[in-house]
Amino acid sequence: MKHEDFFTLCRKYSSSLDGKLSRAILPEIQRYRTDHQGQKLPVIWIETNDSGDNNISFLNTSAPYVGRVFGEMIDLLYSNTFMAA
């Protein structure tokens, strides 16, 4: 997925509280994994001047659970917060 398409999806579903963004992105992740023989999606989580609330929200997600995200879907290459945990 091109980053422009990702930003469009995020803007479209940013105020949705019913998991529409996750349902829109998960097929793209699965497509990546299929095209790359099951490899996890490489991710660099860049944080700037935030309070950490986004990390807490991410850890509280239930669709998909955070364990599945880290275990099956992404290869977290760098995150200041999650690398220290």
N, C-alpha and C positions, 0 to 999 in steps of 0.2 A: 504494500500500500504506500503510495506516495505521501509525503508529509502534508501536502496540501489537502489530500483526501481525508487524512486523519484529523486535521484541524477542522475541516468542514463537519465531520461527524461529531467531534467534540462540541462545536458551537451549536449544532442542531439539537443534541440531546443533553446539553449541560444542565438544564433545569429539570430534567426528568428524574424522578425518584423511583422509577419502576424497573430499572435494569436495562433500558433500551440501549444505552451506550455499550454495555457489556455484550448484549446480544448482537449488536452490530459489529463489534470488533473481534469477538471470538472466532467467527468463521474465517476472518483474515489471518488470524494466528494459526488456525488449523491448516489453512491453505499454504502458509509459509512452511509449516512443519512437513506437509506432504511433499512440497516442492524441494525441500532440503533434507529428505530422508530422515525425518523425525527429529532433526536438530532443534534445540530450543532457540527462541528468538533472542538475539543479543540485545541487552538493555543497559544503557547508562542513565541512571536516575540523577538528574541535575537538580539541586535545590539551591534556591537563592535566599532572599530575606523573607522567609516564612516562619510561622510560629510552630510548625510541626503538625498542625491539625490535619494536613493532607495525608501524612503518614499514618496517623491514628485512624482516619477514615478508611484508608487502604487496608490496614490490618483488620478492621471490623467488617470488611466486605463478606458477603455470603454467596455471591454469584460471579465468578467461582471463588471458592475459599482460598485464602492466601497461601495455604500449604500447597494447593494444586498449582497456583500461579508460579511459585518458586520451584516446586518439585518437577513439574511437567511442562510448563509453558515458556518460561523465560530463563535466560542465562544472565543473571545480574552481574555485569562486569564491574560496576562501581555504584555505590550509594554511600554517601557520608553517614547517613543514619543506619541503614540496614547492614552495612559492613561492620559497624561497631557493635551491633546487637549480638 
